[in-house]
Amino acid sequence: MPISLRIPTGPDPSTSAWSKVQGRATQLFEALDELDEAGGTSKAAAVGRWSPEAMDRAIGSLLAAREGLDAEIARLESRRRHFPRRRRIG
């Protein structure tokens, strides 16, 4: 049986995913700044008359985002410890 040799075309999926993460992180930071300038989540909750369930959902979504970021940071830091930077010569 012949072995199929596939040559990848286009960018690596991890590179594309990383670009999306960077773009969406920028959007998140901008949205958080905008929220802060508008009075923050406390004001949004008061004006919107959030129910306790809505407050729980908001807290849950922020915690989930933080957990995802913390996990990815830990993976990246682990890689950095196992593969230190090479010294450049010259």
N, CA and C atoms as an extended XYZ file, in Angstrom:
270
Properties=species:S:1:pos:R:3:atomname:S:1:resname:S:1:resid:I:1 pbc="F F F"
N         0.845       -1.166        0.000 N   MET     1
C         0.000        0.000        0.000 CA  MET     1
C         0.899        1.240        0.000 C   MET     1
N         0.695        2.161       -0.931 N   PRO     2
C         1.539        3.355       -0.997 CA  PRO     2
C         1.247        4.300        0.170 C   PRO     2
N         2.283        4.993        0.586 N   ILE     3
C         2.156        5.966        1.675 CA  ILE     3
C         1.824        7.321        1.066 C   ILE     3
N         0.778        7.909        1.582 N   SER     4
C         0.367        9.222        1.097 CA  SER     4
C         1.204       10.302        1.772 C   SER     4
N         1.840       11.115        0.985 N   LEU     5
C         2.614       12.228        1.514 CA  LEU     5
C         1.819       13.512        1.276 C   LEU     5
N         1.272       14.014        2.351 N   ARG     6
C         0.508       15.258        2.233 CA  ARG     6
C         1.381       16.413        2.670 C   ARG     6
N         1.479       17.379        1.819 N   ILE     7
C         2.223       18.580        2.151 CA  ILE     7
C         1.201       19.613        2.609 C   ILE     7
N         1.370       20.111        3.832 N   PRO     8
C         0.399       21.076        4.319 CA  PRO     8
C         0.366       22.339        3.471 C   PRO     8
N        -0.821       22.829        3.221 N   THR     9
C        -0.967       24.077        2.495 CA  THR     9
C        -1.627       25.085        3.408 C   THR     9
N        -1.244       26.311        3.267 N   GLY    10
C        -1.825       27.352        4.092 CA  GLY    10
C        -1.183       27.418        5.462 C   GLY    10
N        -1.649       28.360        6.265 N   PRO    11
C        -1.058       28.531        7.595 CA  PRO    11
C        -1.418       27.383        8.525 C   PRO    11
N        -0.572       27.161        9.497 N   ASP    12
C        -0.832       26.145       10.505 CA  ASP    12
C        -2.066       26.552       11.309 C   ASP    12
N        -2.945       25.609       11.636 N   PRO    13
C        -4.156       25.952       12.406 CA  PRO    13
C        -3.850       26.617       13.749 C   PRO    13
N        -2.747       26.245       14.373 N   SER    14
C        -2.424       26.861       15.663 CA  SER    14
C        -2.080       28.341       15.485 C   SER    14
N        -1.451       28.689       14.375 N   THR    15
C        -1.127       30.093       14.100 CA  THR    15
C        -2.395       30.897       13.870 C   THR    15
N        -3.333       30.325       13.127 N   SER    16
C        -4.603       31.001       12.887 CA  SER    16
C        -5.374       31.173       14.184 C   SER    16
N        -5.382       30.140       15.013 N   ALA    17
C        -6.092       30.210       16.292 CA  ALA    17
C        -5.461       31.269       17.193 C   ALA    17
N        -4.135       31.341       17.203 N   TRP    18
C        -3.448       32.327       18.035 CA  TRP    18
C        -3.795       33.745       17.575 C   TRP    18
N        -3.883       33.959       16.273 N   SER    19
C        -4.270       35.271       15.750 CA  SER    19
C        -5.665       35.654       16.231 C   SER    19
N        -6.571       34.682       16.238 N   LYS    20
C        -7.935       34.938       16.736 CA  LYS    20
C        -7.904       35.290       18.220 C   LYS    20
N        -7.106       34.562       18.990 N   VAL    21
C        -7.006       34.833       20.429 CA  VAL    21
C        -6.512       36.256       20.654 C   VAL    21
N        -5.479       36.657       19.938 N   GLN    22
C        -4.940       38.003       20.101 CA  GLN    22
C        -5.980       39.063       19.748 C   GLN    22
N        -6.689       38.862       18.660 N   GLY    23
C        -7.707       39.823       18.240 CA  GLY    23
C        -8.848       39.924       19.232 C   GLY    23
N        -9.297       38.782       19.702 N   ARG    24
C       -10.411       38.789       20.649 CA  ARG    24
C        -9.983       39.277       22.024 C   ARG    24
N        -8.741       39.043       22.401 N   ALA    25
C        -8.238       39.576       23.667 CA  ALA    25
C        -8.228       41.101       23.608 C   ALA    25
N        -7.814       41.638       22.479 N   THR    26
C        -7.834       43.093       22.311 CA  THR    26
C        -9.257       43.619       22.427 C   THR    26
N       -10.200       42.935       21.798 N   GLN    27
C       -11.606       43.345       21.895 CA  GLN    27
C       -12.101       43.269       23.335 C   GLN    27
N       -11.704       42.228       24.055 N   LEU    28
C       -12.119       42.079       25.449 CA  LEU    28
C       -11.572       43.222       26.296 C   LEU    28
N       -10.293       43.546       26.132 N   PHE    29
C        -9.695       44.633       26.916 CA  PHE    29
C       -10.372       45.965       26.601 C   PHE    29
N       -10.665       46.197       25.333 N   GLU    30
C       -11.342       47.439       24.950 CA  GLU    30
C       -12.746       47.491       25.548 C   GLU    30
N       -13.459       46.368       25.519 N   ALA    31
C       -14.808       46.319       26.089 CA  ALA    31
C       -14.777       46.515       27.603 C   ALA    31
N       -13.774       45.933       28.273 N   LEU    32
C       -13.656       46.126       29.720 CA  LEU    32
C       -13.349       47.584       30.061 C   LEU    32
N       -12.504       48.228       29.260 N   ASP    33
C       -12.228       49.656       29.468 CA  ASP    33
C       -13.495       50.482       29.285 C   ASP    33
N       -14.244       50.162       28.240 N   GLU    34
C       -15.502       50.869       27.963 CA  GLU    34
C       -16.497       50.657       29.114 C   GLU    34
N       -16.582       49.438       29.607 N   LEU    35
C       -17.464       49.129       30.732 CA  LEU    35
C       -17.042       49.910       31.967 C   LEU    35
N       -15.744       49.964       32.214 N   ASP    36
C       -15.225       50.696       33.368 CA  ASP    36
C       -15.568       52.179       33.270 C   ASP    36
N       -15.390       52.756       32.088 N   GLU    37
C       -15.698       54.166       31.878 CA  GLU    37
C       -17.191       54.451       32.043 C   GLU    37
N       -18.033       53.447       31.771 N   ALA    38
C       -19.485       53.619       31.883 CA  ALA    38
C       -20.005       53.325       33.286 C   ALA    38
N       -19.132       52.981       34.203 N   GLY    39
C       -19.559       52.750       35.576 CA  GLY    39
C       -19.367       51.333       36.071 C   GLY    39
N       -18.945       50.433       35.220 N   GLY    40
C       -18.638       49.067       35.641 CA  GLY    40
C       -19.847       48.148       35.712 C   GLY    40
N       -19.581       46.924       36.097 N   THR    41
C       -20.652       45.929       36.162 CA  THR    41
C       -21.646       46.224       37.268 C   THR    41
N       -21.192       46.851       38.327 N   SER    42
C       -22.121       47.183       39.413 CA  SER    42
C       -23.215       48.114       38.911 C   SER    42
N       -22.830       49.118       38.132 N   LYS    43
C       -23.825       50.040       37.588 CA  LYS    43
C       -24.714       49.327       36.569 C   LYS    43
N       -24.100       48.505       35.719 N   ALA    44
C       -24.886       47.760       34.726 CA  ALA    44
C       -25.907       46.862       35.413 C   ALA    44
N       -25.499       46.238       36.499 N   ALA    45
C       -26.407       45.355       37.243 CA  ALA    45
C       -27.545       46.148       37.867 C   ALA    45
N       -27.221       47.319       38.420 N   ALA    46
C       -28.254       48.135       39.058 CA  ALA    46
C       -29.229       48.699       38.035 C   ALA    46
N       -28.706       49.264       36.949 N   VAL    47
C       -29.550       49.867       35.919 CA  VAL    47
C       -30.385       48.800       35.214 C   VAL    47
N       -29.768       47.665       34.967 N   GLY    48
C       -30.459       46.583       34.274 CA  GLY    48
C       -31.324       45.731       35.186 C   GLY    48
N       -31.266       46.032       36.487 N   ARG    49
C       -32.024       45.261       37.481 CA  ARG    49
C       -31.803       43.760       37.314 C   ARG    49
N       -30.505       43.398       37.320 N   TRP    50
C       -30.148       41.994       37.155 CA  TRP    50
C       -30.722       41.177       38.301 C   TRP    50
N       -31.218       40.021       37.958 N   SER    51
C       -31.679       39.070       38.970 CA  SER    51
C       -30.455       38.391       39.579 C   SER    51
N       -30.621       37.723       40.716 N   PRO    52
C       -29.481       36.973       41.271 CA  PRO    52
C       -28.935       35.950       40.277 C   PRO    52
N       -29.826       35.363       39.459 N   GLU    53
C       -29.374       34.388       38.456 CA  GLU    53
C       -28.536       35.067       37.377 C   GLU    53
N       -28.938       36.270       36.973 N   ALA    54
C       -28.168       37.002       35.965 CA  ALA    54
C       -26.798       37.374       36.519 C   ALA    54
N       -26.769       37.760       37.790 N   MET    55
C       -25.493       38.092       38.437 CA  MET    55
C       -24.593       36.855       38.475 C   MET    55
N       -25.169       35.704       38.807 N   ASP    56
C       -24.404       34.454       38.834 CA  ASP    56
C       -23.854       34.104       37.455 C   ASP    56
N       -24.665       34.320       36.409 N   ARG    57
C       -24.199       34.034       35.046 CA  ARG    57
C       -23.048       34.965       34.662 C   ARG    57
N       -23.153       36.236       35.031 N   ALA    58
C       -22.093       37.190       34.713 CA  ALA    58
C       -20.796       36.797       35.417 C   ALA    58
N       -20.903       36.472       36.685 N   ILE    59
C       -19.719       36.049       37.444 CA  ILE    59
C       -19.150       34.769       36.839 C   ILE    59
N       -20.021       33.834       36.488 N   GLY    60
C       -19.572       32.569       35.896 CA  GLY    60
C       -18.845       32.763       34.583 C   GLY    60
N       -19.342       33.668       33.741 N   SER    61
C       -18.673       33.860       32.452 CA  SER    61
C       -17.313       34.522       32.636 C   SER    61
N       -17.211       35.454       33.586 N   LEU    62
C       -15.904       36.076       33.854 CA  LEU    62
C       -14.925       35.071       34.449 C   LEU    62
N       -15.421       34.220       35.353 N   LEU    63
C       -14.545       33.201       35.940 CA  LEU    63
C       -14.081       32.195       34.894 C   LEU    63
N       -14.980       31.809       33.987 N   ALA    64
C       -14.607       30.861       32.933 CA  ALA    64
C       -13.540       31.462       32.019 C   ALA    64
N       -13.694       32.746       31.694 N   ALA    65
C       -12.682       33.411       30.860 CA  ALA    65
C       -11.342       33.436       31.583 C   ALA    65
N       -11.373       33.753       32.872 N   ARG    66
C       -10.127       33.798       33.643 CA  ARG    66
C        -9.487       32.416       33.728 C   ARG    66
N       -10.296       31.376       33.929 N   GLU    67
C        -9.749       30.010       33.993 CA  GLU    67
C        -9.090       29.624       32.681 C   GLU    67
N        -9.725       29.978       31.569 N   GLY    68
C        -9.142       29.681       30.259 CA  GLY    68
C        -7.826       30.395       30.054 C   GLY    68
N        -7.780       31.662       30.434 N   LEU    69
C        -6.536       32.425       30.309 CA  LEU    69
C        -5.456       31.869       31.224 C   LEU    69
N        -5.824       31.569       32.470 N   ASP    70
C        -4.843       31.018       33.411 CA  ASP    70
C        -4.270       29.699       32.912 C   ASP    70
N        -5.115       28.850       32.349 N   ALA    71
C        -4.650       27.550       31.842 CA  ALA    71
C        -3.687       27.733       30.672 C   ALA    71
N        -4.008       28.650       29.773 N   GLU    72
C        -3.133       28.866       28.618 CA  GLU    72
C        -1.814       29.501       29.044 C   GLU    72
N        -1.862       30.412       30.000 N   ILE    73
C        -0.631       31.016       30.522 CA  ILE    73
C         0.244       29.943       31.167 C   ILE    73
N        -0.366       29.043       31.927 N   ALA    74
C         0.394       27.973       32.583 CA  ALA    74
C         1.063       27.067       31.549 C   ALA    74
N         0.342       26.741       30.455 N   ARG    75
C         0.943       25.900       29.412 CA  ARG    75
C         2.133       26.607       28.762 C   ARG    75
N         1.978       27.901       28.513 N   LEU    76
C         3.054       28.652       27.867 CA  LEU    76
C         4.251       28.796       28.797 C   LEU    76
N         3.998       29.064       30.073 N   GLU    77
C         5.101       29.170       31.034 CA  GLU    77
C         5.815       27.835       31.208 C   GLU    77
N         5.072       26.751       31.180 N   SER    78
C         5.672       25.425       31.292 CA  SER    78
C         6.595       25.165       30.103 C   SER    78
N         6.144       25.528       28.933 N   ARG    79
C         6.975       25.341       27.739 CA  ARG    79
C         8.236       26.188       27.838 C   ARG    79
N         8.098       27.406       28.338 N   ARG    80
C         9.267       28.281       28.453 CA  ARG    80
C        10.294       27.693       29.421 C   ARG    80
N         9.823       27.072       30.511 N   ARG    81
C        10.754       26.460       31.461 CA  ARG    81
C        11.473       25.257       30.850 C   ARG    81
N        10.764       24.487       30.029 N   HIS    82
C        11.361       23.286       29.440 CA  HIS    82
C        12.207       23.577       28.209 C   HIS    82
N        11.942       24.693       27.557 N   PHE    83
C        12.680       25.061       26.356 CA  PHE    83
C        13.165       26.495       26.496 C   PHE    83
N        14.233       26.701       27.287 N   PRO    84
C        14.721       28.069       27.485 CA  PRO    84
C        15.215       28.670       26.180 C   PRO    84
N        15.275       29.982       26.176 N   ARG    85
C        15.742       30.685       24.984 CA  ARG    85
C        17.163       30.302       24.636 C   ARG    85
N        17.378       30.215       23.360 N   ARG    86
C        18.743       29.963       22.910 CA  ARG    86
C        19.507       31.277       22.910 C   ARG    86
N        20.760       31.177       23.258 N   ARG    87
C        21.589       32.382       23.229 CA  ARG    87
C        22.008       32.664       21.801 C   ARG    87
N        21.889       33.898       21.446 N   ARG    88
C        22.324       34.302       20.109 CA  ARG    88
C        23.809       34.588       20.132 C   ARG    88
N        24.471       34.140       19.101 N   ILE    89
C        25.908       34.374       18.999 CA  ILE    89
C        26.117       35.476       17.976 C   ILE    89
N        26.904       36.455       18.382 N   GLY    90
C        27.249       37.517       17.454 CA  GLY    90
C        26.510       38.715       17.726 C   GLY    90
